[in-house]
Amino acid sequence: MGSSVRELAGATPATRDRYVDLLRVASLGAVVLGHWLMAAVTPDGVGNLLAVVPALQPLTWLLQVMPVFFFVGGFSHALSYRSLLRKRPEGSEDSVYSAFLRARLQRLLRPTTVFVLVWGAAALLVQLLGGGGGLTGVTLRMVTQPLWFIGIYLAMVAFTPPLLRLHERYGWGAFAGLAGAVVAVDVLRFAAGVPYVEFLNFAFVWLAVHQLGFLRADGRVDPRRAALLAGGGLVTAAALVALGPYPLSMVGMPGEKVSNMAPPTLALLAHGLWLVGAVELLRAPAARLLERPRVWRTVVAANGVAMTAFLWHLTAMFGVYGALLALDVELPAPASVAWWAQVPLRIALAAALTAALVAAFRTFERPAAPTAPGAPGASGASGGGPLAALGATLCLLGVLGLSMVGFGGLLDGRTALLIAIPVSAPAAVAMTLGGWLLVERAGRGAR
């Protein structure tokens, strides 16, 4: 691995934006660390440290960095799709879309599918043997929760071509339109009491942040605009929390009537704007740091396993807590002095177990060689684009459904509501696998 990373780092073209790679790794790393810190596990169950100590909720304004990942995604998707467009034969936009979806989804779905199948088999075995209670049952329910992020990200990938066209026509106006839609949804939700309208912001909030990545790809987020985003976003978010119906925490809290995350709110969009502006203001010094070979090799190595680490980090965390309970190690009361003293050990053990899981499963994060549009075996037939879109939709619904229902209660037919439709874990897995097969077929085409 060391020589491969060294070769990849050494072959980096001078035109590559290394800062984007750093942001991708750093944002996922912050989410992992945040989950490890917030978990308040006791022999009686799993709670949230932020609920135990509400004074810590302002930390979410630093640790809730998912907007940065979607911003980076918009940047990367714009470059990737435009690169495929430049290579396409005349009149083969369907094949471009299919190839684009296949290439982007491979990096997400190959490691995700392995994670789902391994956990699905383990969960079925545990429940057939009569297990599934206590911490094991909590693990089976919660270990899939981070998949919501992958589901929403799949939607960002699928919507890239039409939204990129809107960006190329309207620029900042396209972003403003999406931001305006977020405002309209929250007004209808909080002022008019329109039911279910809030779920539209799962699309509008994340698509607006994603749209900022398009602007970044075109060099339209200069330092002046970055400062406006950072300052304006921070002031707006603070005002919305202070004066509006929005909670302080930028992550979901147990039992709260309103969450800034599920579904997303205008406050979360404002939070995303200040984060995007802040990281852009740090671009120049970070770029100088990334010119150092050792630093860049570290980023390259981390990028190669980031999704695998993200998928398995809760498995590692629950594994550590399970081992501590099995060894009769006392789990102190959350937020007590003894609990804080134990934090470094728990994080070190979780990091070590995550590293072991990454070593076991990292090979699935290496995507297969892409098929260029127009190359032998590329899809040139009409209908490839709609087939790929259908596959992406099934993947989106399957992954989101699995994030909600988990692997608990497999033998009892446990379901969760996904857009008013009850979905079981087996059905969610089937949708995910079936959708990926459709994307693969559309992307490869008939030889």
C-alpha positions in Angstrom: 0.0 0.0 0.0 2.8 2.4 0.9 4.4 2.2 -2.6 1.0 2.6 -4.2 0.2 5.7 -2.2 3.6 7.1 -2.9 3.1 6.5 -6.7 -0.3 8.0 -6.7 0.9 11.1 -4.7 3.9 11.5 -7.0 1.7 11.2 -10.1 -0.6 14.0 -9.0 -1.0 16.6 -11.8 -0.1 20.1 -11.0 -3.7 21.2 -12.0 -5.3 19.0 -9.3 -7.1 20.9 -6.5 -5.5 19.1 -3.5 -7.5 21.2 -1.0 -10.8 19.6 -2.2 -9.3 16.1 -1.3 -8.3 17.4 2.1 -11.8 18.8 2.7 -13.4 15.4 1.7 -11.2 13.5 4.2 -11.5 16.1 7.0 -15.3 16.3 6.8 -15.8 12.6 7.0 -13.2 12.4 9.8 -15.0 15.1 11.8 -18.3 13.2 11.5 -16.7 10.0 12.7 -15.1 11.8 15.7 -18.4 13.5 16.5 -20.2 10.2 16.6 -17.6 8.7 18.9 -17.8 11.7 21.2 -21.6 12.0 21.3 -22.4 8.4 22.0 -23.3 8.0 25.7 -23.5 4.3 26.1 -24.5 2.7 29.4 -25.5 -0.9 30.3 -29.1 0.4 30.0 -28.9 1.8 26.5 -27.4 4.4 24.2 -28.0 8.2 24.7 -26.6 11.4 23.3 -24.0 13.4 25.2 -25.5 16.6 23.8 -28.8 15.8 25.5 -27.0 15.0 28.8 -25.0 18.2 28.6 -26.9 20.8 26.5 -24.1 23.3 27.0 -22.0 21.3 24.6 -24.5 21.8 21.7 -22.6 24.8 20.3 -19.9 22.3 19.4 -22.2 21.1 16.6 -21.5 24.3 14.8 -18.0 23.0 14.3 -18.5 19.2 14.1 -21.6 19.2 11.9 -19.6 19.4 8.7 -21.7 17.4 6.3 -22.4 20.6 4.3 -18.7 20.7 3.4 -18.8 17.2 2.0 -21.8 18.0 -0.2 -20.0 21.2 -1.3 -17.0 19.2 -2.3 -19.2 16.7 -4.0 -20.7 19.4 -6.2 -17.2 20.5 -7.2 -16.1 17.0 -8.1 -19.3 16.1 -9.9 -19.1 19.2 -12.1 -15.6 18.3 -13.1 -16.3 14.7 -13.7 -19.5 15.2 -15.8 -17.9 17.9 -17.9 -14.9 15.7 -18.6 -17.2 12.9 -19.8 -19.1 15.4 -22.0 -15.9 16.5 -23.7 -15.0 12.9 -24.6 -18.5 11.8 -25.8 -19.3 11.0 -29.4 -21.9 13.3 -30.9 -25.5 12.6 -29.8 -24.7 10.2 -27.0 -25.7 12.2 -23.9 -27.6 9.2 -22.6 -24.4 7.2 -22.5 -22.6 10.1 -20.8 -25.2 10.2 -18.0 -25.0 6.4 -17.6 -21.2 6.4 -17.5 -21.2 9.3 -15.0 -23.7 7.5 -12.7 -21.8 4.3 -12.9 -18.5 5.8 -12.1 -19.7 7.9 -9.2 -21.9 5.2 -7.7 -19.2 2.5 -7.8 -17.1 4.4 -5.2 -20.2 4.7 -3.0 -22.0 1.4 -3.5 -19.2 -1.2 -3.8 -18.2 -0.7 -0.1 -21.7 0.1 1.0 -23.0 -3.2 -0.5 -20.4 -5.2 1.2 -21.2 -3.5 4.5 -24.9 -4.2 4.0 -24.4 -7.8 3.1 -22.0 -8.6 5.9 -24.2 -6.9 8.5 -27.3 -8.4 7.1 -25.9 -11.9 7.3 -24.6 -11.3 10.9 -27.9 -9.8 12.0 -29.9 -12.8 10.7 -27.5 -15.3 12.3 -27.7 -13.4 15.7 -31.5 -13.4 15.6 -31.8 -17.0 14.5 -29.7 -17.9 17.5 -32.1 -16.0 19.8 -30.0 -12.9 20.3 -30.8 -9.3 19.5 -31.4 -7.8 22.9 -29.5 -5.3 25.0 -26.5 -3.5 23.3 -26.6 -6.0 20.4 -30.2 -5.0 19.6 -29.3 -1.3 19.8 -26.3 -1.9 17.5 -28.5 -3.7 14.9 -30.8 -0.8 14.8 -28.3 2.0 14.8 -25.3 0.7 12.8 -27.1 1.6 9.5 -28.1 5.1 10.5 -25.2 6.8 8.7 -26.4 5.4 5.4 -28.8 8.3 5.2 -25.9 10.4 4.1 -25.1 8.0 1.3 -28.7 8.0 0.2 -28.9 11.8 0.0 -25.5 11.9 -1.8 -26.8 9.5 -4.4 -29.6 12.0 -5.1 -27.0 14.7 -5.6 -25.2 12.6 -8.1 -28.3 11.8 -10.0 -29.4 15.4 -10.2 -26.0 16.7 -11.3 -26.6 17.0 -15.1 -29.9 19.1 -14.9 -28.6 21.2 -12.1 -25.3 21.8 -13.8 -27.2 23.1 -16.8 -29.1 25.4 -14.6 -25.9 26.6 -13.0 -24.3 27.2 -16.4 -27.3 29.4 -17.4 -28.0 31.2 -14.2 -24.9 30.9 -12.0 -25.6 32.3 -8.6 -29.2 32.7 -9.5 -29.6 28.9 -9.6 -28.3 28.7 -6.0 -30.5 31.6 -5.0 -33.5 29.8 -6.4 -32.8 26.7 -4.3 -32.2 28.8 -1.2 -35.5 30.6 -1.8 -37.2 27.3 -2.0 -35.8 26.4 1.4 -37.2 29.7 2.8 -40.6 29.0 1.2 -40.7 25.5 2.7 -39.9 26.7 6.2 -42.5 29.5 6.0 -45.2 27.0 4.9 -44.1 24.7 7.7 -43.8 27.0 10.6 -46.0 30.0 9.7 -48.8 28.2 7.7 -48.6 24.8 9.4 -48.7 22.9 6.0 -48.2 19.2 6.8 -45.4 17.2 5.3 -44.0 20.1 3.3 -40.8 20.1 5.4 -39.6 16.9 3.8 -39.0 18.9 0.5 -36.0 20.4 2.3 -34.2 17.1 2.2 -33.7 18.0 -1.4 -33.6 21.8 -1.4 -31.1 22.3 1.4 -28.5 19.7 0.3 -29.0 20.6 -3.4 -28.3 24.3 -2.6 -25.0 23.4 -0.8 -24.2 21.1 -3.7 -24.8 24.0 -6.1 -22.1 26.0 -4.3 -19.7 23.3 -5.4 -20.5 24.1 -9.0 -19.7 27.7 -8.4 -16.4 26.7 -6.8 -15.6 24.6 -9.8 -16.0 27.7 -12.0 -13.8 29.8 -9.7 -16.8 32.0 -8.6 -16.3 31.6 -4.9 -13.4 34.2 -4.5 -12.2 35.4 -1.1 -14.6 38.3 -1.1 -17.6 36.1 -1.7 -16.2 33.5 0.8 -16.1 36.2 3.4 -19.7 37.2 2.7 -20.8 33.5 2.9 -19.0 33.0 6.1 -20.1 36.2 7.8 -23.7 36.2 6.4 -24.2 32.6 7.0 -23.0 32.7 10.7 -25.1 35.8 11.5 -28.2 34.4 9.8 -27.9 31.0 11.5 -27.4 32.7 14.9 -30.4 35.0 14.3 -32.6 32.1 13.2 -31.7 30.1 16.3 -32.1 33.1 18.6 -35.4 34.4 17.2 -37.0 31.6 15.3 -38.3 28.1 16.0 -34.9 26.5 15.3 -32.9 24.5 17.9 -29.4 25.3 18.8 -28.0 21.9 17.9 -27.1 21.4 14.2 -27.5 17.6 14.7 -30.7 15.7 15.6 -31.5 15.4 19.3 -33.6 12.7 20.9 -37.2 13.8 21.7 -36.9 17.3 20.1 -40.0 18.6 18.3 -37.9 20.4 15.7 -34.6 19.1 14.3 -32.3 21.1 12.1 -31.2 17.9 10.4 -34.2 15.7 9.8 -35.7 17.3 7.8 -33.1 20.0 7.2 -34.0 23.6 7.9 -33.1 27.1 6.8 -30.9 27.3 9.9 -28.9 24.3 8.6 -28.5 25.9 5.2 -27.2 29.1 6.9 -24.9 27.0 8.9 -23.7 25.3 5.7 -23.0 28.7 4.1 -20.8 29.9 6.9 -18.9 26.6 6.9 -18.3 26.8 3.1 -17.2 30.4 3.4 -14.8 29.5 6.3 -13.1 26.6 4.5 -12.7 28.7 1.4 -11.0 31.4 3.4 -8.5 28.8 4.6 -7.8 27.6 1.0 -4.5 29.4 0.4 -2.6 28.4 3.6 -3.9 24.9 3.3 -2.8 24.6 -0.3 0.7 25.6 0.7 0.7 22.9 3.4 -0.5 20.3 0.9 2.6 21.0 -1.3 4.6 19.1 1.3 5.0 15.5 0.0 4.4 13.8 3.3 1.2 15.7 4.0 -0.1 15.1 0.5 0.7 11.3 0.8 -1.3 11.2 4.0 -4.3 12.8 2.3 -4.0 10.5 -0.7 -3.9 7.4 1.6 -6.9 8.7 3.7 -9.0 9.4 0.6 -8.5 5.8 -0.6 -10.2 4.4 2.5 -12.5 7.3 3.7 -15.8 5.7 2.7 -14.9 2.4 4.2 -13.9 4.0 7.5 -17.1 6.0 7.5 -19.3 2.9 6.9 -17.6 0.8 9.7 -16.9 3.4 12.4 -20.1 2.7 14.3 -19.4 -1.0 14.1 -16.0 -0.3 15.7 -17.5 1.9 18.4 -20.2 -0.6 19.4 -17.6 -3.3 19.3 -15.5 -1.5 21.8 -18.4 -0.9 24.1 -19.5 -4.5 23.8 -16.0 -5.7 24.7 -15.8 -3.4 27.7 -19.2 -4.8 28.9 -18.1 -8.4 28.3 -14.9 -7.8 30.3 -17.0 -6.2 33.2 -15.3 -2.8 32.7 -17.5 -0.2 34.4 -19.0 2.3 32.0 -19.2 5.6 34.0 -22.2 7.9 33.9 -22.1 10.0 30.8 -20.4 13.4 31.3 -19.0 12.4 34.7 -15.3 13.0 35.5 -14.6 9.2 35.1 -16.5 9.2 31.7 -14.3 12.0 30.4 -11.2 10.3 31.7 -12.2 7.2 29.7 -12.8 9.1 26.4 -9.2 8.9 25.1 -9.0 5.2 25.6 -12.4 4.5 24.0 -11.5 6.7 21.0 -8.1 5.0 20.6 -9.7 1.6 20.7 -12.4 2.6 18.3 -9.8 4.0 15.9 -7.7 0.8 16.1 -10.8 -1.4 15.4 -11.8 0.8 12.6 -8.3 0.5 11.1 -8.6 -3.3 11.3 -12.0 -3.2 9.6 -10.6 -0.9 6.9 -7.8 -3.3 6.3 -10.3 -6.1 5.8 -12.7 -4.3 3.5 -10.7 -1.5 1.8 -10.3 -3.4 -1.4 -14.0 -2.9 -2.2 -13.5 0.9 -2.3 -11.3 0.6 -5.4 -13.7 1.1 -8.3 -13.4 -0.9 -11.5 -11.9 0.8 -14.5 -14.4 3.2 -16.0 -15.8 2.7 -19.4 -15.5 5.9 -21.4 -18.5 7.0 -23.5 -18.1 5.8 -27.0 -15.5 3.2 -26.1 -16.1 -0.5 -26.9 -18.6 -1.7 -24.5 -20.0 1.7 -23.7 -23.7 2.2 -23.8 -24.7 3.9 -26.9 -28.2 2.7 -27.1 -31.0 5.1 -26.4 -32.7 4.5 -23.1 -29.5 4.1 -21.1 -30.0 7.4 -19.3 -33.5 6.6 -18.1 -32.4 3.1 -17.0 -29.5 4.6 -15.0 -31.8 7.1 -13.5 -34.3 4.4 -12.4 -31.4 2.4 -10.9 -30.1 5.4 -9.0 -33.7 6.1 -7.7 -34.0 2.5 -6.4 -30.5 2.7 -4.8 -31.5 6.0 -3.1 -34.8 4.6 -1.7 -33.1 1.3 -0.7 -30.2 3.0 1.2 -32.5 5.5 2.9 -34.9 2.8 3.8 -32.2 0.7 5.4 -30.9 3.7 7.3 -34.3 4.1 8.9 -35.3 0.5 9.6 -31.9 -1.0 10.6 -31.3 -4.8 10.9 -33.2 -5.3 14.2 -36.4 -7.3 14.1 -35.6 -9.2 10.8 -37.5 -12.2 11.9 -40.4 -10.1 13.1 -40.9 -8.2 9.8 -40.0 -4.9 11.3 -40.6 -1.9 9.0 -40.1 1.8 8.9 -42.0 4.4 6.9 -40.2 5.7 3.8 -42.3 8.4 2.1 -45.5 6.9 3.7 -44.6 3.4 2.5 -43.5 0.7 5.1 -40.1 -0.7 4.1 -38.4 -3.7 5.7 -34.7 -4.4 5.7 -34.8 -7.2 3.1 -36.9 -5.0 0.8 -34.4 -2.1 1.2 -31.5 -4.4 0.5 -33.2 -5.7 -2.6 -33.9 -2.2 -3.9 -30.3 -1.2 -3.4 -28.9 -4.2 -5.1 -31.4 -4.1 -7.9 -30.8 -0.4 -8.5 -27.1 -0.9 -8.7 -27.4 -3.7 -11.2 -29.5 -1.3 -13.4 -26.9 1.4 -13.1 -24.1 -1.1 -14.0 -26.1 -2.4 -17.0 -26.8 1.1 -18.3 -23.2 2.2 -17.7 -21.6 -0.8 -19.4 -24.1 -1.2 -22.2 -24.4 -4.2 -24.5 -21.1 -5.3 -26.1 
